[in-house]
């Protein structure tokens, strides 16, 4: 009589906090049918936990740009952003243009989407 074995699932952990990574490794290593991927090994799935306070290295946004981006993500117009931040609409337009350049985006919605995918903001 042969045993019916399901395929092993290879899981990668990409976690910034060493203590959390160690704890998850200990918990997950005892689950039958699950194996943690070795560094550089292809995995079927990944658990990713990044510190949201750490900006991706290739994106250098100023605090004011982050403020404008957060309000853009909420759907605020340039006029609303200007009022909220106490700056002129012209200055908001300048920051929006800078964000589009830095995030390599084609428009406001694209900039918010790029920033969310890169972990710059959370939606």
PyMOL CGO cylinders between C-alpha atoms (Angstrom):
from pymol import cmd
from pymol.cgo import CYLINDER

trace = [
    CYLINDER, 0.00, 0.00, 0.00, 1.54, 3.35, -1.02, 0.3, 1, 1, 1, 1, 1, 1,
    CYLINDER, 1.54, 3.35, -1.02, 1.13, 6.63, 0.83, 0.3, 1, 1, 1, 1, 1, 1,
    CYLINDER, 1.13, 6.63, 0.83, -0.49, 9.57, -0.97, 0.3, 1, 1, 1, 1, 1, 1,
    CYLINDER, -0.49, 9.57, -0.97, 2.02, 12.38, -0.57, 0.3, 1, 1, 1, 1, 1, 1,
    CYLINDER, 2.02, 12.38, -0.57, 1.13, 15.91, -1.54, 0.3, 1, 1, 1, 1, 1, 1,
    CYLINDER, 1.13, 15.91, -1.54, 3.76, 18.13, -3.09, 0.3, 1, 1, 1, 1, 1, 1,
    CYLINDER, 3.76, 18.13, -3.09, 5.94, 20.00, -0.65, 0.3, 1, 1, 1, 1, 1, 1,
    CYLINDER, 5.94, 20.00, -0.65, 5.32, 23.77, -0.49, 0.3, 1, 1, 1, 1, 1, 1,
    CYLINDER, 5.32, 23.77, -0.49, 8.45, 25.89, -0.47, 0.3, 1, 1, 1, 1, 1, 1,
    CYLINDER, 8.45, 25.89, -0.47, 7.95, 29.17, 1.38, 0.3, 1, 1, 1, 1, 1, 1,
    CYLINDER, 7.95, 29.17, 1.38, 10.33, 32.14, 1.47, 0.3, 1, 1, 1, 1, 1, 1,
    CYLINDER, 10.33, 32.14, 1.47, 10.53, 34.55, 4.40, 0.3, 1, 1, 1, 1, 1, 1,
    CYLINDER, 10.53, 34.55, 4.40, 11.50, 38.15, 3.64, 0.3, 1, 1, 1, 1, 1, 1,
    CYLINDER, 11.50, 38.15, 3.64, 11.24, 39.86, 7.00, 0.3, 1, 1, 1, 1, 1, 1,
    CYLINDER, 11.24, 39.86, 7.00, 13.16, 42.94, 8.15, 0.3, 1, 1, 1, 1, 1, 1,
    CYLINDER, 13.16, 42.94, 8.15, 12.82, 42.23, 11.88, 0.3, 1, 1, 1, 1, 1, 1,
    CYLINDER, 12.82, 42.23, 11.88, 15.26, 39.45, 12.88, 0.3, 1, 1, 1, 1, 1, 1,
    CYLINDER, 15.26, 39.45, 12.88, 13.31, 38.45, 16.02, 0.3, 1, 1, 1, 1, 1, 1,
    CYLINDER, 13.31, 38.45, 16.02, 10.09, 38.06, 14.02, 0.3, 1, 1, 1, 1, 1, 1,
    CYLINDER, 10.09, 38.06, 14.02, 11.91, 36.13, 11.29, 0.3, 1, 1, 1, 1, 1, 1,
    CYLINDER, 11.91, 36.13, 11.29, 13.39, 33.73, 13.88, 0.3, 1, 1, 1, 1, 1, 1,
    CYLINDER, 13.39, 33.73, 13.88, 10.02, 33.21, 15.56, 0.3, 1, 1, 1, 1, 1, 1,
    CYLINDER, 10.02, 33.21, 15.56, 8.23, 32.52, 12.26, 0.3, 1, 1, 1, 1, 1, 1,
    CYLINDER, 8.23, 32.52, 12.26, 11.01, 30.18, 11.17, 0.3, 1, 1, 1, 1, 1, 1,
    CYLINDER, 11.01, 30.18, 11.17, 10.61, 28.19, 14.39, 0.3, 1, 1, 1, 1, 1, 1,
    CYLINDER, 10.61, 28.19, 14.39, 6.82, 28.03, 14.03, 0.3, 1, 1, 1, 1, 1, 1,
    CYLINDER, 6.82, 28.03, 14.03, 6.76, 27.17, 10.33, 0.3, 1, 1, 1, 1, 1, 1,
    CYLINDER, 6.76, 27.17, 10.33, 9.59, 24.64, 10.30, 0.3, 1, 1, 1, 1, 1, 1,
    CYLINDER, 9.59, 24.64, 10.30, 7.44, 22.02, 12.07, 0.3, 1, 1, 1, 1, 1, 1,
    CYLINDER, 7.44, 22.02, 12.07, 4.53, 22.06, 9.63, 0.3, 1, 1, 1, 1, 1, 1,
    CYLINDER, 4.53, 22.06, 9.63, 4.33, 18.87, 7.52, 0.3, 1, 1, 1, 1, 1, 1,
    CYLINDER, 4.33, 18.87, 7.52, 4.42, 19.52, 3.77, 0.3, 1, 1, 1, 1, 1, 1,
    CYLINDER, 4.42, 19.52, 3.77, 5.99, 22.95, 4.21, 0.3, 1, 1, 1, 1, 1, 1,
    CYLINDER, 5.99, 22.95, 4.21, 9.66, 23.75, 3.79, 0.3, 1, 1, 1, 1, 1, 1,
    CYLINDER, 9.66, 23.75, 3.79, 11.34, 27.14, 4.14, 0.3, 1, 1, 1, 1, 1, 1,
    CYLINDER, 11.34, 27.14, 4.14, 13.38, 28.19, 1.13, 0.3, 1, 1, 1, 1, 1, 1,
    CYLINDER, 13.38, 28.19, 1.13, 17.12, 28.51, 1.39, 0.3, 1, 1, 1, 1, 1, 1,
    CYLINDER, 17.12, 28.51, 1.39, 18.55, 31.97, 0.58, 0.3, 1, 1, 1, 1, 1, 1,
    CYLINDER, 18.55, 31.97, 0.58, 18.26, 32.55, -3.17, 0.3, 1, 1, 1, 1, 1, 1,
    CYLINDER, 18.26, 32.55, -3.17, 16.08, 29.47, -3.71, 0.3, 1, 1, 1, 1, 1, 1,
    CYLINDER, 16.08, 29.47, -3.71, 12.90, 29.81, -5.79, 0.3, 1, 1, 1, 1, 1, 1,
    CYLINDER, 12.90, 29.81, -5.79, 9.79, 29.56, -3.59, 0.3, 1, 1, 1, 1, 1, 1,
    CYLINDER, 9.79, 29.56, -3.59, 6.12, 28.92, -4.37, 0.3, 1, 1, 1, 1, 1, 1,
    CYLINDER, 6.12, 28.92, -4.37, 5.07, 31.70, -1.98, 0.3, 1, 1, 1, 1, 1, 1,
    CYLINDER, 5.07, 31.70, -1.98, 6.62, 34.30, 0.28, 0.3, 1, 1, 1, 1, 1, 1,
    CYLINDER, 6.62, 34.30, 0.28, 5.83, 36.03, 3.55, 0.3, 1, 1, 1, 1, 1, 1,
    CYLINDER, 5.83, 36.03, 3.55, 7.05, 39.60, 3.25, 0.3, 1, 1, 1, 1, 1, 1,
    CYLINDER, 7.05, 39.60, 3.25, 7.16, 42.02, 6.17, 0.3, 1, 1, 1, 1, 1, 1,
    CYLINDER, 7.16, 42.02, 6.17, 8.94, 45.31, 5.66, 0.3, 1, 1, 1, 1, 1, 1,
    CYLINDER, 8.94, 45.31, 5.66, 9.26, 48.14, 8.14, 0.3, 1, 1, 1, 1, 1, 1,
    CYLINDER, 9.26, 48.14, 8.14, 6.95, 50.82, 6.68, 0.3, 1, 1, 1, 1, 1, 1,
    CYLINDER, 6.95, 50.82, 6.68, 9.16, 53.55, 8.14, 0.3, 1, 1, 1, 1, 1, 1,
    CYLINDER, 9.16, 53.55, 8.14, 12.06, 52.56, 5.88, 0.3, 1, 1, 1, 1, 1, 1,
    CYLINDER, 12.06, 52.56, 5.88, 11.95, 54.14, 2.44, 0.3, 1, 1, 1, 1, 1, 1,
    CYLINDER, 11.95, 54.14, 2.44, 13.10, 51.96, -0.46, 0.3, 1, 1, 1, 1, 1, 1,
    CYLINDER, 13.10, 51.96, -0.46, 16.70, 52.90, -1.24, 0.3, 1, 1, 1, 1, 1, 1,
    CYLINDER, 16.70, 52.90, -1.24, 16.08, 54.00, -4.81, 0.3, 1, 1, 1, 1, 1, 1,
    CYLINDER, 16.08, 54.00, -4.81, 13.24, 56.40, -3.89, 0.3, 1, 1, 1, 1, 1, 1,
    CYLINDER, 13.24, 56.40, -3.89, 14.23, 59.51, -1.98, 0.3, 1, 1, 1, 1, 1, 1,
    CYLINDER, 14.23, 59.51, -1.98, 11.08, 61.46, -1.12, 0.3, 1, 1, 1, 1, 1, 1,
    CYLINDER, 11.08, 61.46, -1.12, 11.08, 64.47, 1.16, 0.3, 1, 1, 1, 1, 1, 1,
    CYLINDER, 11.08, 64.47, 1.16, 8.71, 64.62, 4.11, 0.3, 1, 1, 1, 1, 1, 1,
    CYLINDER, 8.71, 64.62, 4.11, 6.59, 67.20, 2.26, 0.3, 1, 1, 1, 1, 1, 1,
    CYLINDER, 6.59, 67.20, 2.26, 6.39, 64.94, -0.79, 0.3, 1, 1, 1, 1, 1, 1,
    CYLINDER, 6.39, 64.94, -0.79, 5.24, 62.11, 1.49, 0.3, 1, 1, 1, 1, 1, 1,
    CYLINDER, 5.24, 62.11, 1.49, 2.58, 64.44, 2.94, 0.3, 1, 1, 1, 1, 1, 1,
    CYLINDER, 2.58, 64.44, 2.94, 1.36, 65.34, -0.55, 0.3, 1, 1, 1, 1, 1, 1,
    CYLINDER, 1.36, 65.34, -0.55, 1.44, 61.69, -1.64, 0.3, 1, 1, 1, 1, 1, 1,
    CYLINDER, 1.44, 61.69, -1.64, -0.64, 60.61, 1.36, 0.3, 1, 1, 1, 1, 1, 1,
    CYLINDER, -0.64, 60.61, 1.36, -3.28, 63.22, 0.53, 0.3, 1, 1, 1, 1, 1, 1,
    CYLINDER, -3.28, 63.22, 0.53, -3.20, 62.23, -3.14, 0.3, 1, 1, 1, 1, 1, 1,
    CYLINDER, -3.20, 62.23, -3.14, -3.85, 58.64, -2.06, 0.3, 1, 1, 1, 1, 1, 1,
    CYLINDER, -3.85, 58.64, -2.06, -6.96, 59.88, -0.24, 0.3, 1, 1, 1, 1, 1, 1,
    CYLINDER, -6.96, 59.88, -0.24, -8.16, 61.47, -3.47, 0.3, 1, 1, 1, 1, 1, 1,
    CYLINDER, -8.16, 61.47, -3.47, -7.53, 65.08, -2.49, 0.3, 1, 1, 1, 1, 1, 1,
    CYLINDER, -7.53, 65.08, -2.49, -7.29, 67.69, -5.24, 0.3, 1, 1, 1, 1, 1, 1,
    CYLINDER, -7.29, 67.69, -5.24, -4.37, 70.09, -5.47, 0.3, 1, 1, 1, 1, 1, 1,
    CYLINDER, -4.37, 70.09, -5.47, -6.53, 72.80, -3.91, 0.3, 1, 1, 1, 1, 1, 1,
    CYLINDER, -6.53, 72.80, -3.91, -7.50, 70.52, -0.99, 0.3, 1, 1, 1, 1, 1, 1,
    CYLINDER, -7.50, 70.52, -0.99, -3.87, 69.48, -0.48, 0.3, 1, 1, 1, 1, 1, 1,
    CYLINDER, -3.87, 69.48, -0.48, -2.78, 73.13, -0.47, 0.3, 1, 1, 1, 1, 1, 1,
    CYLINDER, -2.78, 73.13, -0.47, -5.36, 74.01, 2.20, 0.3, 1, 1, 1, 1, 1, 1,
    CYLINDER, -5.36, 74.01, 2.20, -4.53, 70.98, 4.33, 0.3, 1, 1, 1, 1, 1, 1,
    CYLINDER, -4.53, 70.98, 4.33, -0.78, 71.61, 4.27, 0.3, 1, 1, 1, 1, 1, 1,
    CYLINDER, -0.78, 71.61, 4.27, -0.93, 75.41, 4.34, 0.3, 1, 1, 1, 1, 1, 1,
    CYLINDER, -0.93, 75.41, 4.34, 0.95, 75.83, 1.06, 0.3, 1, 1, 1, 1, 1, 1,
    CYLINDER, 0.95, 75.83, 1.06, 0.05, 77.32, -2.32, 0.3, 1, 1, 1, 1, 1, 1,
    CYLINDER, 0.05, 77.32, -2.32, -1.56, 75.34, -5.14, 0.3, 1, 1, 1, 1, 1, 1,
    CYLINDER, -1.56, 75.34, -5.14, 1.54, 76.17, -7.21, 0.3, 1, 1, 1, 1, 1, 1,
    CYLINDER, 1.54, 76.17, -7.21, 3.75, 74.49, -4.59, 0.3, 1, 1, 1, 1, 1, 1,
    CYLINDER, 3.75, 74.49, -4.59, 1.46, 71.44, -4.55, 0.3, 1, 1, 1, 1, 1, 1,
    CYLINDER, 1.46, 71.44, -4.55, 1.78, 71.21, -8.35, 0.3, 1, 1, 1, 1, 1, 1,
    CYLINDER, 1.78, 71.21, -8.35, 5.56, 71.36, -7.97, 0.3, 1, 1, 1, 1, 1, 1,
    CYLINDER, 5.56, 71.36, -7.97, 5.51, 68.49, -5.43, 0.3, 1, 1, 1, 1, 1, 1,
    CYLINDER, 5.51, 68.49, -5.43, 3.13, 66.43, -7.58, 0.3, 1, 1, 1, 1, 1, 1,
    CYLINDER, 3.13, 66.43, -7.58, 5.46, 66.87, -10.56, 0.3, 1, 1, 1, 1, 1, 1,
    CYLINDER, 5.46, 66.87, -10.56, 8.43, 65.84, -8.45, 0.3, 1, 1, 1, 1, 1, 1,
    CYLINDER, 8.43, 65.84, -8.45, 6.54, 62.76, -7.23, 0.3, 1, 1, 1, 1, 1, 1,
    CYLINDER, 6.54, 62.76, -7.23, 5.67, 61.77, -10.80, 0.3, 1, 1, 1, 1, 1, 1,
    CYLINDER, 5.67, 61.77, -10.80, 9.34, 62.02, -11.77, 0.3, 1, 1, 1, 1, 1, 1,
    CYLINDER, 9.34, 62.02, -11.77, 10.70, 60.18, -8.73, 0.3, 1, 1, 1, 1, 1, 1,
    CYLINDER, 10.70, 60.18, -8.73, 8.11, 57.39, -8.95, 0.3, 1, 1, 1, 1, 1, 1,
    CYLINDER, 8.11, 57.39, -8.95, 8.35, 57.19, -12.76, 0.3, 1, 1, 1, 1, 1, 1,
    CYLINDER, 8.35, 57.19, -12.76, 4.59, 57.62, -12.95, 0.3, 1, 1, 1, 1, 1, 1,
    CYLINDER, 4.59, 57.62, -12.95, 2.35, 58.88, -15.76, 0.3, 1, 1, 1, 1, 1, 1,
    CYLINDER, 2.35, 58.88, -15.76, -0.22, 60.55, -13.50, 0.3, 1, 1, 1, 1, 1, 1,
    CYLINDER, -0.22, 60.55, -13.50, -1.49, 60.98, -9.96, 0.3, 1, 1, 1, 1, 1, 1,
    CYLINDER, -1.49, 60.98, -9.96, -3.23, 57.60, -9.78, 0.3, 1, 1, 1, 1, 1, 1,
    CYLINDER, -3.23, 57.60, -9.78, -0.20, 55.88, -11.26, 0.3, 1, 1, 1, 1, 1, 1,
    CYLINDER, -0.20, 55.88, -11.26, 2.06, 57.61, -8.70, 0.3, 1, 1, 1, 1, 1, 1,
    CYLINDER, 2.06, 57.61, -8.70, -0.10, 56.37, -5.82, 0.3, 1, 1, 1, 1, 1, 1,
    CYLINDER, -0.10, 56.37, -5.82, -0.16, 52.85, -7.30, 0.3, 1, 1, 1, 1, 1, 1,
    CYLINDER, -0.16, 52.85, -7.30, 3.63, 52.82, -7.77, 0.3, 1, 1, 1, 1, 1, 1,
    CYLINDER, 3.63, 52.82, -7.77, 4.19, 54.12, -4.25, 0.3, 1, 1, 1, 1, 1, 1,
    CYLINDER, 4.19, 54.12, -4.25, 1.88, 51.47, -2.76, 0.3, 1, 1, 1, 1, 1, 1,
    CYLINDER, 1.88, 51.47, -2.76, 3.55, 48.65, -4.72, 0.3, 1, 1, 1, 1, 1, 1,
    CYLINDER, 3.55, 48.65, -4.72, 6.99, 49.83, -3.62, 0.3, 1, 1, 1, 1, 1, 1,
    CYLINDER, 6.99, 49.83, -3.62, 5.97, 50.06, 0.02, 0.3, 1, 1, 1, 1, 1, 1,
    CYLINDER, 5.97, 50.06, 0.02, 6.31, 53.85, 0.23, 0.3, 1, 1, 1, 1, 1, 1,
    CYLINDER, 6.31, 53.85, 0.23, 2.68, 54.20, 1.39, 0.3, 1, 1, 1, 1, 1, 1,
    CYLINDER, 2.68, 54.20, 1.39, 0.01, 51.82, 2.60, 0.3, 1, 1, 1, 1, 1, 1,
    CYLINDER, 0.01, 51.82, 2.60, -3.49, 52.03, 1.21, 0.3, 1, 1, 1, 1, 1, 1,
]
cmd.load_cgo(trace, "trace")
